[in-house]
């Protein structure tokens, strides 16, 4: 059975699960009601809020949708074992930004996962790590299809071996955080088409392609390479149902119109984990601290820089925001979610 039928979709389009408020219930429902798969990026969401958001989505659509979680150990999500960097402290003092670190850097993955057991969703996907075969089986018992994320063929093979229903292979072109966890995914990052072909050579698990996909022609290309579905994030960021702030959205639109640099860069400077975003002054000014050994790991640095990002939203300052975007950012449009989907299907 094809993945399209397995997930009960009309069209081979998945709206990527982007954490941090981008994926509103309204965006998810719009995509799902259209015939694609809307996705909630819930990795940063408190368990009680996640439960409520799932209920809201279920009232807005009776079609399949997906919830994505970030796989973190309890130690990773609960501990600050690295001090805030001096250069960041100095920045806060210079800008008169008050900061008090929270008691923990991230939400409890175990508690988030429990929500999915208790309030089942049609599809659950996972990034930043891999869950156990027992956890996969438990989700499948409550009717949930399980999708892993991979930046390297060995990661996709690992998901296949524990019984996942599909894997999203994320090429180096993709915006936002890299989803892999093995060292090989960082030492030799693969472009999407190479990643698809190498993954297809070592496992027959159904593949979803992500990274730089912006048009119907792009969807055709990844299908020809061996993926069944396309997962698109950047293209949805500038649509009306997306929940990102206006400053972030305008920066993406400005890039598409040649009004700011279109260069994207993989960086650890915002969160401690590699992620691709538009180049801005923060990435230029603090590039000397990019070395992984000099930075707190994810999610600790992410919790430390949130005060800068919140201040930037207030001041309408795109130069100190994490402007996550893929290499296809020049093709974004200021349009409705339905208009984007209609255009993609017409191209297909």
FENWO-V111117 format. One record per residue. RES is the residue in one small letter. SS is DSSP state (A for helix, B for strand, O for the rest). Layout:
# FENWO-V111117
RES_SS + RES_SS
This chain:
# FENWO-V111117
x_O + x_O + x_A + x_A + x_A + x_A + x_O + x_O + x_O + x_O + x_O + x_O + x_B + x_B + x_B + x_O + x_O + x_O + x_O + x_O + x_O + x_O + x_O + x_O + x_A + x_A + x_A + x_A + x_A + x_A + x_A + x_A + x_A + x_A + x_O + x_O + x_B + x_B + x_B + x_B + x_B + x_O + x_O + x_O + x_O + x_O + x_A + x_A + x_A + x_A + x_A + x_A + x_A + x_A + x_A + x_A + x_A + x_A + x_A + x_A + x_O + x_O + x_O + x_O + x_B + x_B + x_B + x_B + x_B + x_B + x_O + x_O + x_O + x_A + x_A + x_A + x_A + x_A + x_O + x_O + x_O + x_O + x_O + x_O + x_O + x_A + x_A + x_A + x_A + x_A + x_A + x_A + x_A + x_A + x_O + x_O + x_O + x_O + x_O + x_O + x_O + x_O + x_O + x_O + x_O + x_O + x_O + x_O + x_A + x_A + x_A + x_A + x_A + x_A + x_A + x_A + x_A + x_A + x_O + x_O + x_O + x_O + x_B + x_B + x_B + x_B + x_B + x_O + x_O + x_O + x_O + x_O + x_A + x_A + x_A + x_A + x_A + x_A + x_A + x_A + x_A + x_O + x_O + x_O + x_B + x_B + x_B + x_B + x_B + x_B + x_O + x_O + x_A + x_A + x_A + x_A + x_A + x_A + x_A + x_A + x_A + x_O + x_O + x_O + x_O + x_B + x_B + x_B + x_B + x_B + x_O + x_O + x_O + x_O + x_O + x_B + x_B + x_O + x_O + x_O + x_O + x_O + x_O + x_A + x_A + x_A + x_A + x_O + x_O + x_O + x_O + x_A + x_A + x_A + x_A + x_A + x_A + x_A + x_A + x_A + x_A + x_A + x_O + x_O + x_O + x_O + x_B + x_B + x_B + x_B + x_O + x_O + x_O + x_O + x_O + x_A + x_A + x_A + x_A + x_A + x_A + x_A + x_A + x_A + x_A + x_O + x_O + x_O + x_B + x_B + x_B + x_B + x_O + x_A + x_A + x_A + x_A + x_O + x_B + x_O + x_O + x_O + x_O + x_O + x_O + x_A + x_A + x_A + x_A + x_A + x_A + x_A + x_A + x_A + x_A + x_A + x_O + x_O + x_O + x_O + x_O + x_O + x_O + x_B + x_B + x_B + x_B + x_O + x_O + x_O + x_O + x_O + x_O + x_O + x_B + x_B + x_B + x_B + x_O + x_O + x_A + x_A + x_A + x_A + x_A + x_O + x_A + x_A + x_A + x_O + x_O + x_A + x_A + x_A + x_O + x_O + x_O + x_O + x_O + x_A + x_A + x_A + x_A + x_A + x_A + x_A + x_A + x_A + x_A + x_A + x_A + x_A + x_A + x_A + x_O + x_O + x_O + x_A + x_A + x_A + x_O + x_O + x_O + x_B + x_O + x_O + x_O + x_O + x_A + x_A + x_A + x_O + x_O + x_O + x_B + x_O + x_A + x_A + x_A + x_A + x_A + x_A + x_A + x_A + x_A + x_A + x_A + x_O
